Amino acid sequence: MTTAREIMTEGAECVDERETVLAAARKMTELGVGALPICGEDKRLKGMLTDRDIVVKVLGVGKDPATCTAGELAQGEAVTIGADDDSAEIFRTMAEHKVRRLPVIDGHDLVGIVAQADVARALPDPQVGDLLQALSTD
């Protein structure tokens, strides 16, 4: 059975919870990614920041991305997956929480991200279709 560790993208870079959304957006641009994990001073995961969050929760409501911090957009406990969890658990977690990206945790350490595209490459076509349907419905 395929595990998160086998299909994840390694080396996920965090945005510090105290960094501005503007700095986070620049980091996303430099890395060519649409989301970054938000990490605290304790190096623990606080949430995920997406490009959509920046548009909807900052720009769309007139907040200043140069003063709003990434930590302000962290929403409760982050949905994660264990590095040794199998593809069925990845699928279940993504579908249940309707998330397209899952931080991968080994103990307390962030070791990577499993994105919808990673799942699409690793799972058989019928499962990928089921996941896409689950993420697309309310």
Summary of the structure (lengths in Angstrom):
residues: 138
radius of gyration: 15.0
end to end distance: 29.2
largest distance: 46.5
contacts: 424
relative contact order: 0.21
helix: 43%
strand: 25%
